[in-house]
Each structure stands twice: as structure tokens, then as C-alpha cells.
Amino acid sequence: MASGRKTVSKSAVRVSAKGRRASIKRTTKETDIEVAVDLDGKGASNIATGIGFFDHMLDLLARHSRIDITVKAKGDLHIDHHHTTEDVGIALGQAVKKALGDMKGITRYANVHMPMDEALTRVAIDVSGRPFLVFKAAFGRDKVGAFDTELVQEWFQAFAMNAGVTLHVECLYGSNDHHIAESCFKGLARALRAAFTIDPRAAGEVPSTKGTLGN
């Protein structure tokens, strides 16, 4: 879960956006991260975090969401993978939120059931501007390879809070921890793909009776 452990100067975070594209540079005493997204991309990825399993999850997130994602991260991996995983979630969430802009015309809501062999995960999302996460997945082991399975939830927490989305992720069943994690990330990918799609019947409209999202 995100904490108040970091102090980041204003100049350490740079944001730029054009269309539904955005980039973030986030620098702390623990990590140095550059992220770029194109919400209307083809699912291309250029991922390098130094954490093999995490790179795999981010690569499939890009592929199945059709969001072009670039992540370059250097972190204190000699301590553990926590700071790098969490901070990538923060930066990626911020980039997505920036790229969404005023969110006019988006479908906003989506839900999916994502199978991965014996595992099945349900993901539901509301691109509301109001961050919230419900995450329910039971892992049987502490690690998949060198990656701590508890960091799956940490990443989803950081991403949801910074993307400004309401996100529900629940693994309904599964026994292989790799498959459970993969179904969570793939489920998110497909939910993002649907929710970020522009609805031609609502082009130019904010999908809210309030006329605004996140306020």
C-alpha cells in the first residue's frame, strides 16, 4: 500500500501530454522511473524494470489493453522489489490519468471474466476519477520466481489510486500462482481496453450525470 515514505521535489516529476498520450518521469531516493503511454496504440511495449516476472506482467498488460506502454525503471532491487513495483504503479497510473484528460466520450465502465488455464479472475472498472481498489486473490506461495506475490496487490493499489479509477479484482478460483497473477493483469488489460474506448454515440460528452468526473 502506498505510504508517506517518499519526499519528492516538484522538479523531480515531469509530465507531458498530447492527444491521448502522456509521459511521466518520477525520481525518488529509491527509484528513477520513466513511463509513457498511448491509449490509442497497438499494444506495443518497451519494458525494463529489472524484475523479470513484473516485466512479463506489464508486457501482457500492454498487449491485451492495446495501450502502447514504455517503462524504464531503476530501483533499489538490492533491498527488494517493493519500491520499484509500487513506484511503477504510481507513475503508470499518473500517465494514464493524464492521457485520459477530461474523459469526454469514454465508455467509462467495463467488466470481464479472464480465464488463465485453471484460474478465473473477475475485473470490473469504473473510470470515475474516484480512486478505490477491492482486491481479492489468494496466493499459495510467497514468490513466483524471484517476485513476491504480495506485490501484485501493491501494484494494483498504486495504479488504481493514481489512475483515479474504481477497480474491483477478484480471483474466483485458481491454484497456480503464476496463472492467478496473469489472469489479474490480463483482466485489467481487457477492462481498460473497453472502458477507455470512445463511444461514438457519446463523443464529446462526459459520461456522468454531474457533467464532470472526479470532482
KEBA-475804 format. One record per residue (C-alpha): x, y, z; chain. Coordinates in pm, whole numbers, plus 50000, padded with zeros to 5 digits. Layout:
residues N
> px	py	pz	chain
> X	Y	Z	A
...
***
This chain:
residues 215
> px	py	pz	chain
> 50000	50000	50000	A
> 50127	50348	49919	A
> 50272	50528	50218	A
> 50418	50866	50305	A
> 50774	50736	50299	A
> 50893	50939	49999	A
> 50974	51305	49963	A
> 50984	51412	49601	A
> 51061	51763	49487	A
> 50828	51919	49232	A
> 51104	51929	48975	A
> 51151	51554	49008	A
> 50817	51476	48842	A
> 50771	51590	48482	A
> 50452	51536	48286	A
> 50371	51597	47922	A
> 50065	51506	47721	A
> 49946	51523	47360	A
> 49618	51373	47250	A
> 49562	51056	47449	A
> 49933	51021	47512	A
> 50126	51113	47824	A
> 50464	51062	47982	A
> 50585	51076	48341	A
> 50930	51095	48491	A
> 50934	51013	48861	A
> 51250	51031	49068	A
> 51288	50950	49436	A
> 51574	50836	49656	A
> 51459	50478	49588	A
> 51367	50474	49221	A
> 51414	50654	48890	A
> 51125	50583	48654	A
> 51017	50696	48308	A
> 50676	50594	48175	A
> 50497	50675	47851	A
> 50152	50564	47733	A
> 49943	50598	47418	A
> 49586	50496	47495	A
> 49509	50463	47124	A
> 49811	50250	47043	A
> 49850	49895	46916	A
> 49965	49727	47237	A
> 50336	49779	47180	A
> 50556	49757	47488	A
> 50909	49852	47584	A
> 50951	49740	47942	A
> 51265	49728	48155	A
> 51228	49724	48534	A
> 51499	49474	48623	A
> 51228	49236	48752	A
> 51162	48960	48500	A
> 50818	48846	48613	A
> 50699	49205	48655	A
> 50820	49290	48303	A
> 50616	48996	48177	A
> 50301	49124	48352	A
> 50344	49477	48212	A
> 50412	49343	47864	A
> 50086	49147	47860	A
> 49904	49447	48011	A
> 50010	49650	47707	A
> 49938	49374	47458	A
> 49585	49300	47573	A
> 49480	49658	47650	A
> 49612	49784	47314	A
> 49781	50064	47508	A
> 50137	50136	47396	A
> 50342	50132	47718	A
> 50704	50223	47778	A
> 50852	50172	48125	A
> 51216	50231	48215	A
> 51281	50181	48586	A
> 51590	50172	48801	A
> 51531	50092	49165	A
> 51687	49963	49484	A
> 51649	49598	49386	A
> 51933	49509	49621	A
> 51681	49572	49901	A
> 51376	49407	49741	A
> 51128	49460	49458	A
> 50872	49657	49659	A
> 50974	50016	49584	A
> 51021	49957	49212	A
> 50691	49771	49174	A
> 50492	50029	49370	A
> 50652	50330	49204	A
> 50595	50191	48855	A
> 50227	50154	48953	A
> 50220	50514	49068	A
> 50387	50650	48754	A
> 50183	50437	48516	A
> 49862	50538	48691	A
> 49956	50906	48668	A
> 50038	50873	48298	A
> 49706	50704	48225	A
> 49512	50969	48416	A
> 49693	51246	48231	A
> 49634	51082	47895	A
> 49260	51048	47966	A
> 49228	51425	48004	A
> 48867	51533	48059	A
> 48747	51179	47975	A
> 48490	51300	47722	A
> 48335	51023	47518	A
> 48488	50727	47702	A
> 48278	50417	47768	A
> 48381	50451	48135	A
> 48253	50118	48273	A
> 48374	49769	48187	A
> 48388	49423	48337	A
> 48547	49099	48226	A
> 48597	48742	48339	A
> 48951	48640	48247	A
> 49045	48271	48237	A
> 49405	48157	48256	A
> 49404	47777	48247	A
> 49262	47669	48586	A
> 49239	48027	48721	A
> 48946	48264	48665	A
> 48951	48630	48766	A
> 48674	48887	48752	A
> 48774	49251	48693	A
> 48532	49544	48698	A
> 48631	49906	48647	A
> 48474	50250	48667	A
> 48691	50526	48522	A
> 48532	50763	48767	A
> 48814	50989	48882	A
> 48746	50848	49230	A
> 49021	50602	49323	A
> 48926	50283	49504	A
> 49052	49925	49499	A
> 48896	49598	49610	A
> 49146	49317	49557	A
> 49077	48954	49644	A
> 49328	48693	49533	A
> 49478	48418	49745	A
> 49830	48313	49651	A
> 49964	47981	49776	A
> 50332	48078	49768	A
> 50535	48379	49875	A
> 50705	48413	49538	A
> 50669	48347	49167	A
> 51031	48313	49066	A
> 51200	48599	49250	A
> 50886	48815	49259	A
> 50691	48848	49585	A
> 50328	48757	49519	A
> 50212	49016	49774	A
> 50340	49282	49534	A
> 50063	49204	49287	A
> 49816	49378	49516	A
> 50065	49656	49591	A
> 50092	49732	49220	A
> 49715	49732	49169	A
> 49675	49961	49470	A
> 49931	50210	49339	A
> 49788	50202	48988	A
> 49423	50247	49090	A
> 49494	50528	49333	A
> 49695	50726	49080	A
> 49488	50649	48770	A
> 49180	50766	48959	A
> 48976	50454	48887	A
> 48744	50240	49093	A
> 48874	49888	49044	A
> 48748	49552	49167	A
> 48970	49248	49112	A
> 48871	48906	49242	A
> 49024	48571	49157	A
> 48726	48338	49178	A
> 48944	48027	49180	A
> 49286	47902	49078	A
> 49580	47704	49211	A
> 49882	47817	49007	A
> 50016	48149	49137	A
> 50162	48248	48800	A
> 49823	48191	48638	A
> 49640	48382	48912	A
> 49865	48688	48873	A
> 49846	48670	48495	A
> 49467	48650	48495	A
> 49457	48962	48716	A
> 49677	49165	48481	A
> 49509	49035	48164	A
> 49168	49103	48315	A
> 49271	49460	48391	A
> 49406	49498	48039	A
> 49081	49395	47875	A
> 48877	49610	48114	A
> 49092	49915	48038	A
> 49061	49850	47666	A
> 48682	49851	47687	A
> 48645	50137	47936	A
> 48884	50370	47752	A
> 48716	50314	47414	A
> 48540	50620	47276	A
> 48166	50561	47245	A
> 48062	50719	46912	A
> 47713	50785	47049	A
> 47858	50992	47332	A
> 48151	51162	47159	A
> 48232	51491	47329	A
> 48020	51410	47633	A
> 48148	51345	47984	A
> 47986	51013	48085	A
> 47838	51140	48409	A
> 47509	51300	48513	A
> 47722	51551	48704	A
> 47885	51669	48384	A
> 48229	51603	48531	A
> 48430	51311	48661	A
> 48649	51303	48971	A
> 48515	51617	49134	A
***
